[in-house]
Amino acid sequence: MNIFKTIDKVLAGFGNIKAMERNHVDTFTEDLIQNIKGTKLAESKLGQLFGSFQNLAGYEFLNVSILSTTNIKTLKGCELVFETDKRSILIPSDTKEIESDFSNVSNIWLTKVSFILNESEKNMIVNGSFKSVTLNFKKRSLKMFKV
């Protein structure tokens, strides 16, 4: 295995792009992962969902950071579905272009998305009166359960 790393270093020295990518250590994304703002709202084997609130110009935003083994990339946005005892609440993303950042240090994808909330949705999240959260994008979904 050590000989392959040596060969990659030599190839990177000659300007081979793929060898440079294999040798690159992504400290920027890893630093973002280590310093995620907000509290952990939900988790499962598929990933973890962190959220923080922000008030801008009278609008309440939920800024979500998702750590997952799944690469999320879409131009049509996504939606969060909060499941409670009585109903499910669907919240579409404010961000339409979504792209995950990969960290080759921890081998995980970091995705950041913003959602506009109303007062009742914010209260439900703050009080923790939901059972699970599902992130739907394209034709896929990531279901996580309340922590």
C-alpha positions in Angstrom: 0.0 0.0 0.0 2.9 2.3 0.8 4.3 1.9 -2.7 1.0 3.2 -4.2 1.2 6.4 -2.1 4.8 6.9 -3.3 3.7 6.5 -6.9 0.9 9.0 -6.4 3.3 11.5 -5.0 5.6 11.1 -8.0 2.7 11.4 -10.4 1.4 14.5 -8.6 4.8 16.0 -8.9 4.6 15.6 -12.6 1.2 17.3 -12.6 -1.2 14.4 -12.8 -4.6 15.9 -11.6 -6.1 12.6 -10.3 -3.0 11.8 -8.3 -3.1 15.3 -6.8 -6.8 14.8 -5.8 -6.0 11.4 -4.1 -3.2 13.0 -2.1 -5.2 16.1 -1.1 -6.3 16.3 2.5 -9.4 18.5 2.7 -8.9 20.4 5.9 -11.5 23.1 5.0 -14.5 20.8 4.9 -13.2 18.9 7.9 -13.0 22.1 9.9 -16.6 22.9 8.9 -17.7 19.5 10.1 -15.9 20.0 13.5 -17.5 23.4 14.0 -21.1 22.9 13.0 -23.4 25.5 14.4 -26.7 24.5 16.0 -28.0 21.5 17.9 -28.5 18.0 16.7 -32.1 17.5 15.9 -32.2 14.0 14.5 -29.9 11.1 13.5 -29.9 7.6 12.0 -27.5 5.2 10.3 -27.9 7.4 7.2 -26.7 10.6 8.8 -27.1 13.4 11.3 -29.2 16.6 11.1 -28.2 19.8 12.9 -30.3 22.9 13.0 -30.0 26.6 14.0 -32.4 29.5 13.8 -31.8 32.8 12.2 -34.1 35.8 11.9 -33.6 38.0 8.8 -35.9 40.9 7.8 -38.8 39.5 9.7 -38.4 35.9 8.3 -37.5 33.0 10.5 -35.0 30.6 8.9 -33.9 27.1 9.9 -30.4 26.6 8.8 -29.7 22.9 8.5 -26.4 21.0 8.3 -26.6 17.4 7.3 -23.7 15.0 7.8 -24.3 11.9 5.7 -22.7 9.2 3.6 -25.0 10.4 0.8 -24.0 13.0 -1.8 -26.9 15.5 -2.1 -26.8 17.5 -5.4 -29.9 19.1 -6.9 -31.0 22.2 -8.7 -34.7 21.9 -7.6 -34.3 22.1 -3.9 -35.5 19.7 -1.2 -38.0 19.4 1.6 -38.0 18.5 5.2 -41.0 16.4 6.5 -41.5 16.5 10.2 -43.6 13.6 11.5 -45.6 14.2 14.7 -48.2 12.1 16.5 -51.1 13.7 14.7 -49.7 14.9 11.3 -46.7 15.5 9.1 -45.4 18.9 8.3 -43.7 19.6 4.9 -41.3 22.5 4.7 -39.8 23.3 1.3 -36.2 24.6 1.1 -35.5 28.2 0.5 -32.3 27.2 -1.2 -32.9 25.6 -4.7 -29.3 24.8 -5.7 -27.9 22.3 -3.2 -24.5 20.6 -3.3 -22.7 18.6 -0.7 -19.0 19.1 0.2 -17.0 15.9 0.7 -14.3 15.5 3.4 -11.8 12.8 2.5 -10.5 12.9 6.1 -13.7 11.6 7.7 -15.2 10.1 4.5 -18.5 12.0 4.9 -20.6 14.6 3.0 -21.6 17.9 4.5 -24.7 19.6 3.1 -26.1 23.0 4.2 -29.7 24.0 3.4 -32.0 26.9 4.5 -35.7 26.7 5.2 -38.3 29.5 5.9 -40.4 28.7 8.9 -43.6 30.0 10.4 -44.1 30.4 14.1 -45.9 27.1 14.7 -43.2 25.2 12.8 -40.4 26.8 14.8 -42.2 26.0 18.1 -42.6 22.4 17.1 -38.9 22.1 16.4 -37.8 24.0 19.5 -40.2 22.0 21.7 -39.0 18.7 20.1 -42.6 17.6 19.5 -41.8 15.5 16.4 -40.8 11.8 16.1 -38.8 11.8 12.9 -37.5 14.1 10.1 -37.2 13.0 6.4 -35.1 15.0 3.9 -36.6 14.4 0.4 -34.5 15.4 -2.6 -34.8 14.2 -6.2 -36.3 10.8 -5.9 -34.4 9.9 -2.7 -35.0 10.4 1.0 -33.0 10.3 4.2 -35.1 9.5 7.3 -33.7 10.4 10.7 -35.2 10.1 14.2 -35.4 12.7 16.9 -32.5 12.7 19.3 
